[in-house]
Amino acid sequence: MKKSDYLIAVALVLGIVVAVKYLQPQQTGEQVLDLPPETVVQPAVEEPAEPAIRYPVPELPQVIVTAPAEPEPLPQKPAEEAAPPVPEKPLPTLDDSDDAIRQDLYTLAARRTLDSLLNLNHIVRRFVVTVDNLPRRHLLNSKHRANQSVPGQLIVEQDENGFYLSKKNYARYNAYIDLLDALDSQQLIALYLHYYPLIQAAYQDQGYPSAYFNDRLIDVIDHLLETPDTGGRVSLVRPHVLFLFADPELEGLSAGQKVLLRIGPRNAARVKAKLRELRKGLVRNPGRI
């Protein structure tokens, strides 16, 4: 094809395009493509994947009762109609659950002890918030926590080598650790499982609509169990007003792990033993811990 013929062909194509574009009737409003039904293609919409539950809540633990020896047969009496089964008491609503949970907790430990060490109002929500915040850098204000404020101030001693945590400081936490030790683990787990629907609802209200609280609880337990054992005294520094851990690795730990350091090695060992016991009861396959 000659160059002149090529230019003429290009000009014709451009003319046709312009004519089609500007000679079509103008339409107002939304334009609808007139396509046969079989040619309409719907865009693929991916359904959001539900997160897999890693640690499903186990069934309530069964109590095994040993049957006594069969007594001598007695003269048969006329058959009586069996009493109808007593319906299980339904769970209260989340916002009205405090009274029922308090009464159940009072069966596990002395009322005076529980009232003095724990915040027994908005119990479920406090429990969820406290657990969820333990692996974070900072705990929420004490008014949102499940426990009462620890009495007294941080007790620090000093010698020629600097500041360090005093053993007297560890004693400030003894009442809490004694309470934890006194609670029967199986009864505590049974109480947790009984009220789990309310616990899950409170967790979703915290901004986790599709998350599973028992997964979070097990992760937090594992996180606390990874707290390093210092073995000896814990050195501190005071660059400004507040004391910090002298070891940068210890200072970089989470709020919950730092609590295990502040309560002292003996108390920390007691807490870890209880956590392992609870974890075993809450996980169908306990795993390595």
Buried (B, 14 or more C-beta within 10 A) or exposed (E): EEEEEEEEEEEEEEEEEEEEEEEEEEEEEEEEEEEEEEEEEEEEEEEEEEEEEEBEBEEEEEEEEEEEEEEEEEEEEEEEEEEEEEEEEEBBEBEEBBEBBBEBBBEBBEEEBBBEBBBBEBBBBBBBBBBBBBBEEEBBEEEBBBEBEBEEEEEBBEEEEEBBBBEEBBBBBBBBBBBBEEBEBEEBBBBBBBBBEBBBBBBBEEEBEEBBBBBBBBBBBBBBBEBEEBEEBBBBEEEEEEBBBBBEEBEEBBBBBBBBBBBBBEBBEBBBEBBBBBBEBBBEEEEEB
